[in-house]
């Protein structure tokens, strides 16, 4: 699993998320920008162990879903998308 250092945290990227990023044209730098300064952070509708970070980056509204246990330091990116794409 690849890891990114973002806002003082180490965040993993699952293989699934890396594939979705490649297909959707989302870079690791985009992920860093969204998570370092999100315009919103909300719980996921699908799981209480997931958070959805959102922000506009270069004119695209991006969402990054991370999964982990609140209070724990180990979180991973599980998927990403641009507004208008399937989540």
N, C-alpha and C positions, 0 to 999 in steps of 0.2 A: 504494500500500500504506500502510495506517495504521500508525503507530508508537506504542509505549508506552514510557515510561521506568520501568523496574522494577529495584529494588535496584542502582542505579548503572549499569544497562545499557540500551541501546535495543534493543527487540525489535519486529520487524515482525509484522503480522497479515495473513495471506494473505486474499484475497477468499473462498476456500472456507471458511477458519476463521471469518471474520466471519459468513458465512451460517449455518454450523452453530451458532455462538453464538446468533444471533437465534432460530433454530428451537428450540434447547434452553433458552432463557431464561438464558443465561450472559452476564454483563456484563463490560465491560472492568475494572471494579473487582474482580470475582471473579478475573479472570486475574491482576491485580496481587497480590491477597491470596495466591493459590496460589503464585505464583512468588517472592514476597518472603519467604515463610516456609513452604516445603513440609514435609510430614511424611515424604515419600519422593521420591527422584529415582532413576529406574532407566533403563537403556538400553531402547530399544524392541525388541520381538521382530522387528519388520519391517525395521528399518534401523539400521546402526551409526552413522548420522549423525543419529539422533533420540534425544531424551531425553523421558521421561514424568515430569512433576511432578504430585504428588497432595497433596490436603489437604481437610479438611472445612471448608466455608464455609456458615454459617447452616444447619447440619444436613444439608447435601448433600455427599457425597463427590465432589469434582471432580478431573478429570484434564486436564492441558494437555500437548500434545505439541509440542515445539519441534524444529526441524531446522536444522542448520548443520554447520560443520566444527569439530571440537574444536580449541581454541587460537585460533580466529578470533573476532572480536567480533560478526560479523553472524549473528544467529539470527532465525528467524521462527516464529510460532505457526502450525502447519499444521492442527490440529484440537483440539477440546475435547469432553468429555462428562461426564455425571453417571453415577455407578454405576447400573447397571440399564439404561442406554441403550446402543445399539450404539456401538462405538468407531470 
